[in-house]
Amino acid sequence: MYELNTIVVLKKIHPCGGKEWKIVRVGADVKLQCLTCGKYVNLMRDEVRRMAVPQTKQAETGEGM
């Protein structure tokens, strides 16, 4: 369902105040990077599906990661 470099908005706010996350890795779990502070979080696929707001957008692919 989710692809790499997709921006996902989660319902719960990160302690830094950010709500937008970029999908960095997809597998049995999903690795997300906070776009506000840059921290990484691993969540199971069903947790991401449950916590994500339906709107998504593609990130710019010109980054050096």
Secondary structure as GFF3:
##gff-version 3
##sequence-region A 1 65
A	DSSP	beta_strand	6	10	.	.	.	ID=ss1
A	DSSP	beta_strand	20	26	.	.	.	ID=ss2
A	DSSP	beta_strand	29	34	.	.	.	ID=ss3
A	DSSP	beta_strand	40	44	.	.	.	ID=ss4
A	DSSP	alpha_helix	45	51	.	.	.	ID=ss5
A	DSSP	beta_strand	52	58	.	.	.	ID=ss6
###
